[in-house]
Amino acid sequence: MRTSMRRYTRLTNAFSKKVDNHCHALALYFVFYNFVRQHQSLRISPAMAAGISDRLWSMNDIVALIDAAEPEPKKRGPYKPRQVAQISK
């Protein structure tokens, strides 16, 4: 994993500053590794070898999963102008 992710190599700017971002990056990597990447020794993906999937996924499939899990955006409320304090002389 260290050789394929820049987050684990030394002296790089790609490290995660927040634990949540690090967890999300790992989750994306594991989905890619198990569903998208065709392994040389298996000649199929590990998900296909385990019988979870019947085809190699594409990155578009992963993006569709992320979009489906994201909640619908809420309607924004009315615009409220900021109250400017008046300076008294």
URPEDA-V995451 format. One record per residue. N is the residue number from 1. RES is the residue in one letter. BURIAL is I if it has 9 or more other ideal C-beta (glycine too) atoms within 8 Angstrom, else O. D_LAST is the distance of its C-alpha to the last C-alpha in whole Angstrom. Layout:
# URPEDA-V995451
n->N res->RES burial->BURIAL d_last->D_LAST
n->N res->RES burial->BURIAL d_last->D_LAST
This chain:
# URPEDA-V995451
n->1 res->M burial->O d_last->67
n->2 res->R burial->O d_last->65
n->3 res->T burial->O d_last->67
n->4 res->S burial->O d_last->66
n->5 res->M burial->I d_last->62
n->6 res->R burial->O d_last->60
n->7 res->R burial->I d_last->58
n->8 res->Y burial->O d_last->61
n->9 res->T burial->O d_last->61
n->10 res->R burial->O d_last->60
n->11 res->L burial->O d_last->57
n->12 res->T burial->O d_last->56
n->13 res->N burial->O d_last->52
n->14 res->A burial->O d_last->54
n->15 res->F burial->O d_last->53
n->16 res->S burial->O d_last->52
n->17 res->K burial->O d_last->48
n->18 res->K burial->O d_last->48
n->19 res->V burial->O d_last->51
n->20 res->D burial->O d_last->51
n->21 res->N burial->I d_last->51
n->22 res->H burial->I d_last->54
n->23 res->C burial->O d_last->56
n->24 res->H burial->O d_last->55
n->25 res->A burial->I d_last->56
n->26 res->L burial->O d_last->60
n->27 res->A burial->O d_last->60
n->28 res->L burial->I d_last->60
n->29 res->Y burial->I d_last->62
n->30 res->F burial->O d_last->65
n->31 res->V burial->I d_last->65
n->32 res->F burial->I d_last->65
n->33 res->Y burial->I d_last->68
n->34 res->N burial->I d_last->70
n->35 res->F burial->I d_last->70
n->36 res->V burial->I d_last->69
n->37 res->R burial->O d_last->71
n->38 res->Q burial->O d_last->75
n->39 res->H burial->I d_last->76
n->40 res->Q burial->O d_last->79
n->41 res->S burial->O d_last->81
n->42 res->L burial->I d_last->81
n->43 res->R burial->O d_last->81
n->44 res->I burial->O d_last->78
n->45 res->S burial->I d_last->75
n->46 res->P burial->I d_last->75
n->47 res->A burial->I d_last->74
n->48 res->M burial->I d_last->77
n->49 res->A burial->O d_last->79
n->50 res->A burial->O d_last->78
n->51 res->G burial->O d_last->78
n->52 res->I burial->O d_last->75
n->53 res->S burial->I d_last->74
n->54 res->D burial->O d_last->77
n->55 res->R burial->O d_last->75
n->56 res->L burial->I d_last->73
n->57 res->W burial->I d_last->69
n->58 res->S burial->O d_last->67
n->59 res->M burial->O d_last->63
n->60 res->N burial->O d_last->63
n->61 res->D burial->I d_last->64
n->62 res->I burial->I d_last->62
n->63 res->V burial->O d_last->59
n->64 res->A burial->O d_last->60
n->65 res->L burial->I d_last->60
n->66 res->I burial->O d_last->57
n->67 res->D burial->O d_last->55
n->68 res->A burial->O d_last->57
n->69 res->A burial->O d_last->56
n->70 res->E burial->O d_last->52
n->71 res->P burial->O d_last->51
n->72 res->E burial->O d_last->50
n->73 res->P burial->O d_last->46
n->74 res->K burial->O d_last->44
n->75 res->K burial->O d_last->42
n->76 res->R burial->O d_last->38
n->77 res->G burial->O d_last->36
n->78 res->P burial->O d_last->34
n->79 res->Y burial->O d_last->31
n->80 res->K burial->O d_last->27
n->81 res->P burial->O d_last->24
n->82 res->R burial->O d_last->22
n->83 res->Q burial->O d_last->19
n->84 res->V burial->O d_last->16
n->85 res->A burial->O d_last->13
n->86 res->Q burial->O d_last->10
n->87 res->I burial->O d_last->7
n->88 res->S burial->O d_last->4
n->89 res->K burial->O d_last->0
